[in-house]
Amino acid sequence: MQRGKIVTEKPWKQPMPEEQFAIMRDILAAPSPVGLEAAMTFGVLIPYFEKWMRAGWKIHTFRGNAGIVLDTAPDRDDLLTVLFVGHADKIRMQVRQIGKDGKIWLDTDSFLPTTLIGHEVLLFSEDPKNPGHYRTIKGGTVEAIGAIHFANEALRSGKSGIKKEQIYLELQIHGENKQKQIEALGVRVGDNVLLDRPIKRGFSPETFYGAYLDNGLGCFATAEIGRLVAQAGGLKNIRALFGIATHEEIGRMGSRVMAAVTKPDILIGIDVNHDYVAAPGIESERMPPLAMGQGFTLSVGAIASEKLNALIQQVALEHDIPIQRSVVGRDTGTDAMAGVLASIDCAATSVGFPTRNMHTISEVGHTGDLLASIYAMFYLLQSMDQAEGGQGLSQNAFHRGHPRLDTAPALTHLSPAPNATNNKSSDDSNAS
């Protein structure tokens, strides 16, 4: 394939190929709770990278976490460096107490307790006789009240809800010494519990659902951008880093270390967003009208670089890629914040894809939004690589050209108003 050339035309308007969907499913299914992300990074993504990474590219690893970075030019610190970051860590439940009646009481972390009831989970238990090695217990479910017959009237009527202190893991333990039966397995306080539902194709076209779209999707998108770069012949004038971070769900700890080590000129966090249009009961909050199936999202506000955002929007316009602006206020809520949190001077922003039912077992996404983000970022890299007469953007490029509002020309009212004739006819018709 020639450098910079993509064969498939507008793949974001086509169904995702089954082979690509299977890769996405494998990435999302990897058991990678906070602090134990190696199943995804080392178990799935490194083998995937090794299938297509070009000669001279390098995979970096870290001492303190299981994050990884695929580097297209490891010996070229002089090139403009662009770091993409998805995070591999999943929210999880943890064992906090084993009861005498065989109930394994759980800490629910960032889950809404009510959404957990009745779902199948996997318990990953560290072997007390062989620390650092884990066993899997399958077949358990998350429960809270046992049966509706045991619920008080307020809970039955919906006036009160399930509290996190009520959540326990049901392993169907019976007989004598229930607590000792569990302890004999080596289950201990702190063991991790994950939802057990790999993604499936949804009923509506190009949709899918399942657990842990947050943020396996960002890792999948980051990997696919790298694959497109490799298949297009690599980059000549730009250094691209494809990072898979850890510990995002507890404060973006992994990505800030990654930024501090790699010192990128540009940092783009890739993470899930919300479908606010479909979200129930929030109409009065006047959220931005982000909708699943309408394209990828671009964060506006917080530390997002206006110049970088302008480049992304220009690429989207040139390639007819659907894009939605997401207002984020003081914090993007993603790994895009890693640069400033690590005190690194870099232009940063966050891109994503609207999803529904975040932090539940039935998260929903749209493959077209994912593919839109992947190709937009790929074309962004190509544009930077070919800029300035084919020399590529320099490391100093973002020192110049910050937008100045004091030079903005005045905008006047359009007269007559757009479609004034049509509106008048409609009004006249309604009046009659």
DASUL-V960680 format. One record per residue. N is the residue number from 1. RES is the residue in one letter. SS is DSSP state (a for helix, b for strand, c for the rest). PSI is psi as a letter, one per 20 degrees, with the letter a starting at -180 (none if undefined). OMEGA is omega in degrees with one decimal (999 if undefined). Layout:
BEGIN
{{N:RES:SS:PSI:OMEGA} {N:RES:SS:PSI:OMEGA}}
END
This chain:
BEGIN
{{1:M:c:p:179.4} {2:Q:c:q:179.0} {3:R:c:p:174.9} {4:G:c:j:-176.7} {5:K:c:p:177.2} {6:I:c:p:-175.8} {7:V:c:g:-175.3} {8:T:c:p:179.9} {9:E:c:p:177.3} {10:K:c:m:-179.8} {11:P:a:h:178.6} {12:W:a:i:176.1} {13:K:a:j:-178.3} {14:Q:c:q:174.2} {15:P:c:q:177.2} {16:M:c:p:178.8} {17:P:c:q:-175.9} {18:E:a:h:179.1} {19:E:a:g:178.9} {20:Q:a:h:177.6} {21:F:a:h:179.8} {22:A:a:h:176.4} {23:I:a:g:178.3} {24:M:a:g:179.7} {25:R:a:g:-179.8} {26:D:a:g:179.4} {27:I:a:g:-178.0} {28:L:a:h:-177.0} {29:A:a:i:-178.2} {30:A:c:p:-179.6} {31:P:c:n:-173.3} {32:S:c:m:176.6} {33:P:b:r:179.5} {34:V:c:p:178.9} {35:G:c:i:179.5} {36:L:c:l:-171.6} {37:E:c:i:-173.2} {38:A:a:h:177.8} {39:A:a:h:178.0} {40:M:a:g:-173.3} {41:T:a:g:-178.6} {42:F:a:h:-175.0} {43:G:a:h:-176.6} {44:V:a:g:-169.7} {45:L:a:g:178.3} {46:I:a:g:175.2} {47:P:a:h:177.9} {48:Y:a:g:177.3} {49:F:a:g:-174.4} {50:E:a:i:178.3} {51:K:a:h:-172.9} {52:W:a:i:-178.9} {53:M:c:q:-174.2} {54:R:c:q:176.8} {55:A:c:p:-179.1} {56:G:c:i:175.8} {57:W:c:q:-175.8} {58:K:b:q:175.0} {59:I:b:p:177.6} {60:H:b:q:175.9} {61:T:b:r:-174.3} {62:F:c:q:178.8} {63:R:c:g:-168.9} {64:G:c:i:178.4} {65:N:c:r:-175.1} {66:A:c:j:176.9} {67:G:c:q:178.1} {68:I:b:q:175.8} {69:V:b:p:172.9} {70:L:b:p:-170.7} {71:D:b:p:-178.3} {72:T:c:i:-178.5} {73:A:c:m:-172.2} {74:P:c:h:-178.3} {75:D:c:j:-175.0} {76:R:c:m:177.1} {77:D:c:i:-178.7} {78:D:c:i:-178.1} {79:L:c:q:170.6} {80:L:b:p:-174.2} {81:T:b:p:-179.5} {82:V:b:p:179.9} {83:L:b:p:171.2} {84:F:b:p:-177.2} {85:V:b:p:164.7} {86:G:b:r:179.2} {87:H:b:p:-173.9} {88:A:c:i:-173.2} {89:D:c:q:178.9} {90:K:b:q:168.9} {91:I:c:q:-175.0} {92:R:c:r:167.5} {93:M:b:q:178.2} {94:Q:b:q:176.6} {95:V:b:p:176.9} {96:R:b:i:176.9} {97:Q:b:q:174.1} {98:I:b:o:-176.0} {99:G:c:q:178.4} {100:K:c:h:-178.9} {101:D:c:j:177.3} {102:G:c:j:176.2} {103:K:c:p:176.8} {104:I:b:o:-175.8} {105:W:b:p:-170.6} {106:L:b:q:164.4} {107:D:b:p:-171.7} {108:T:c:j:174.6} {109:D:c:c:-175.5} {110:S:c:j:176.4} {111:F:c:q:166.7} {112:L:c:o:-171.4} {113:P:a:g:-176.9} {114:T:a:h:-176.3} {115:T:a:i:-174.2} {116:L:a:i:-169.4} {117:I:c:p:173.2} {118:G:c:i:-175.4} {119:H:c:q:177.8} {120:E:b:q:-177.5} {121:V:b:r:174.3} {122:L:b:p:175.7} {123:L:b:p:177.7} {124:F:b:o:-173.2} {125:S:b:p:176.1} {126:E:b:p:-179.1} {127:D:c:o:-177.6} {128:P:c:h:179.0} {129:K:c:i:-179.1} {130:N:c:m:-175.5} {131:P:c:q:-177.8} {132:G:c:i:177.3} {133:H:c:q:-170.5} {134:Y:b:q:174.4} {135:R:b:q:-178.9} {136:T:b:p:172.8} {137:I:b:o:-178.4} {138:K:b:q:176.2} {139:G:b:j:179.0} {140:G:b:q:175.7} {141:T:b:q:177.5} {142:V:b:p:-178.2} {143:E:b:r:179.7} {144:A:c:g:-173.2} {145:I:c:i:178.5} {146:G:c:g:178.9} {147:A:c:q:178.6} {148:I:a:h:-179.0} {149:H:a:h:-178.0} {150:F:a:i:-178.1} {151:A:c:q:176.9} {152:N:c:r:-174.0} {153:E:a:h:-179.5} {154:A:a:h:178.9} {155:L:a:g:179.5} {156:R:a:h:-175.9} {157:S:a:i:-179.0} {158:G:c:j:179.2} {159:K:c:h:174.9} {160:S:c:r:-176.5} {161:G:c:a:177.6} {162:I:c:p:177.3} {163:K:c:q:-177.7} {164:K:a:h:179.6} {165:E:a:i:-179.4} {166:Q:a:i:-172.1} {167:I:c:p:176.9} {168:Y:b:r:176.7} {169:L:b:p:178.6} {170:E:b:o:176.9} {171:L:c:j:177.6} {172:Q:c:k:179.3} {173:I:c:p:178.7} {174:H:c:r:-179.4} {175:G:c:a:-178.1} {176:E:c:q:172.4} {177:N:c:l:-176.5} {178:K:a:g:-179.7} {179:Q:a:g:-179.1} {180:K:a:h:176.6} {181:Q:a:g:-179.5} {182:I:a:g:-179.2} {183:E:a:h:178.6} {184:A:a:h:176.1} {185:L:c:i:-177.9} {186:G:c:j:177.4} {187:V:c:p:-175.7} {188:R:c:r:173.9} {189:V:c:p:179.4} {190:G:c:i:177.6} {191:D:c:q:-174.0} {192:N:b:q:177.7} {193:V:b:p:-178.0} {194:L:b:q:173.8} {195:L:b:q:-176.2} {196:D:c:n:174.7} {197:R:c:n:174.1} {198:P:c:q:-177.1} {199:I:c:q:176.0} {200:K:b:q:171.7} {201:R:b:q:-179.8} {202:G:c:r:179.1} {203:F:c:g:-179.1} {204:S:c:q:-176.9} {205:P:c:p:174.9} {206:E:c:j:177.5} {207:T:b:r:175.3} {208:F:b:r:-177.7} {209:Y:b:r:179.6} {210:G:b:a:-176.7} {211:A:c:q:167.4} {212:Y:c:k:167.1} {213:L:a:h:174.4} {214:D:a:o:-4.2} {215:N:a:l:173.0} {216:G:a:h:179.9} {217:L:a:h:177.9} {218:G:a:h:177.4} {219:C:a:g:177.2} {220:F:a:g:-179.3} {221:A:a:g:179.0} {222:T:a:g:179.1} {223:A:a:g:-177.6} {224:E:a:h:173.8} {225:I:a:g:177.6} {226:G:a:g:179.8} {227:R:a:g:178.7} {228:L:a:g:177.7} {229:V:a:g:-180.0} {230:A:a:g:-177.7} {231:Q:a:h:178.6} {232:A:c:j:176.5} {233:G:c:j:179.0} {234:G:c:a:-179.7} {235:L:c:q:-177.3} {236:K:c:h:-170.1} {237:N:c:i:-176.7} {238:I:b:q:173.6} {239:R:b:p:179.6} {240:A:b:p:176.9} {241:L:b:p:-179.5} {242:F:b:n:-170.5} {243:G:b:p:173.5} {244:I:b:o:-171.9} {245:A:b:r:179.0} {246:T:c:r:169.3} {247:H:c:k:178.3} {248:E:a:h:-173.2} {249:E:a:i:178.6} {250:I:a:k:175.1} {251:G:c:j:177.5} {252:R:c:l:-177.7} {253:M:a:g:-177.3} {254:G:a:g:-175.9} {255:S:a:h:178.8} {256:R:a:h:173.5} {257:V:a:g:179.0} {258:M:a:g:179.2} {259:A:a:g:-179.9} {260:A:a:h:-178.4} {261:V:a:g:-173.6} {262:T:a:h:178.0} {263:K:c:m:-178.3} {264:P:c:q:171.7} {265:D:c:h:179.9} {266:I:b:p:178.3} {267:L:b:p:-179.9} {268:I:b:o:175.3} {269:G:b:p:179.1} {270:I:b:o:-173.1} {271:D:b:r:178.7} {272:V:b:q:175.1} {273:N:b:a:-178.9} {274:H:b:q:166.9} {275:D:c:n:-176.4} {276:Y:c:h:-179.4} {277:V:c:h:-177.4} {278:A:c:i:-177.0} {279:A:c:p:-175.7} {280:P:c:q:169.3} {281:G:c:j:-178.8} {282:I:c:j:-177.1} {283:E:a:h:-176.4} {284:S:a:i:-179.7} {285:E:a:i:175.3} {286:R:c:l:178.8} {287:M:c:q:177.7} {288:P:c:q:-173.2} {289:P:c:l:176.5} {290:L:c:p:-176.7} {291:A:c:p:176.3} {292:M:c:p:179.3} {293:G:c:j:-178.1} {294:Q:c:j:176.4} {295:G:c:r:-179.6} {296:F:b:r:-177.2} {297:T:b:q:178.9} {298:L:b:p:-177.0} {299:S:b:p:177.1} {300:V:b:p:-177.0} {301:G:b:a:-177.7} {302:A:c:c:-177.0} {303:I:c:j:-177.0} {304:A:b:p:179.7} {305:S:c:p:179.0} {306:E:a:h:179.3} {307:K:a:g:178.5} {308:L:a:g:177.9} {309:N:a:h:179.1} {310:A:a:g:178.4} {311:L:a:g:179.9} {312:I:a:g:180.0} {313:Q:a:h:178.2} {314:Q:a:g:177.4} {315:V:a:g:179.4} {316:A:a:g:177.7} {317:L:a:g:-176.8} {318:E:a:h:-175.9} {319:H:c:j:178.2} {320:D:c:l:178.4} {321:I:c:p:-178.3} {322:P:c:p:-176.0} {323:I:b:q:179.4} {324:Q:b:p:-179.7} {325:R:b:p:-176.3} {326:S:b:o:179.6} {327:V:b:p:-172.9} {328:V:b:i:175.3} {329:G:b:c:-172.8} {330:R:c:i:-173.2} {331:D:c:p:179.1} {332:T:c:h:-176.3} {333:G:c:j:-176.1} {334:T:c:a:177.9} {335:D:a:i:174.6} {336:A:a:h:-180.0} {337:M:a:i:-171.3} {338:A:a:h:-178.3} {339:G:a:g:-178.8} {340:V:a:h:178.3} {341:L:a:h:177.6} {342:A:c:j:-179.2} {343:S:c:l:177.3} {344:I:c:p:177.9} {345:D:c:o:178.0} {346:C:c:q:172.5} {347:A:b:p:-173.1} {348:A:b:q:171.2} {349:T:b:r:-179.1} {350:S:b:p:173.9} {351:V:b:q:-178.0} {352:G:b:b:-174.4} {353:F:b:p:-179.2} {354:P:b:p:175.8} {355:T:b:r:175.9} {356:R:b:q:173.1} {357:N:c:l:-177.4} {358:M:c:q:-179.3} {359:H:c:k:170.9} {360:T:c:r:178.8} {361:I:c:i:-175.4} {362:S:c:l:175.7} {363:E:b:q:-174.7} {364:V:b:p:176.8} {365:G:b:r:-178.1} {366:H:b:p:-175.8} {367:T:a:h:179.0} {368:G:a:h:177.8} {369:D:a:g:177.8} {370:L:a:g:-178.9} {371:L:a:h:177.1} {372:A:a:g:179.5} {373:S:a:g:-178.0} {374:I:a:g:-177.7} {375:Y:a:h:175.9} {376:A:a:g:179.6} {377:M:a:h:176.5} {378:F:a:g:178.5} {379:Y:a:h:175.3} {380:L:a:g:177.6} {381:L:a:g:177.7} {382:Q:a:g:-179.5} {383:S:a:g:177.9} {384:M:a:h:-178.1} {385:D:a:h:-175.9} {386:Q:a:j:-176.3} {387:A:a:r:176.7} {388:E:a:l:176.0} {389:G:a:k:178.6} {390:G:a:j:179.6} {391:Q:c:i:-178.3} {392:G:c:q:176.3} {393:L:c:p:179.0} {394:S:c:r:177.9} {395:Q:c:h:-179.9} {396:N:c:i:-173.1} {397:A:a:h:-176.2} {398:F:a:i:172.2} {399:H:a:h:-178.1} {400:R:c:q:169.9} {401:G:c:k:173.4} {402:H:c:p:-177.4} {403:P:c:p:178.9} {404:R:c:o:-179.3} {405:L:a:h:-179.8} {406:D:a:i:178.1} {407:T:a:j:-177.8} {408:A:c:p:179.3} {409:P:c:q:179.2} {410:A:c:q:177.0} {411:L:c:p:-178.1} {412:T:c:r:-178.8} {413:H:c:q:177.4} {414:L:c:p:-178.3} {415:S:c:p:-2.2} {416:P:c:r:-179.5} {417:A:c:q:178.7} {418:P:c:p:178.4} {419:N:c:k:-178.3} {420:A:a:h:-178.5} {421:T:a:g:-179.9} {422:N:a:g:-179.8} {423:N:a:h:-179.7} {424:K:a:g:179.7} {425:S:a:h:179.5} {426:S:a:g:-179.0} {427:D:a:g:-179.9} {428:D:a:h:-178.2} {429:S:a:g:-179.7} {430:N:a:h:-178.4} {431:A:a:h:-179.2} {432:S:c:none:999}}
END
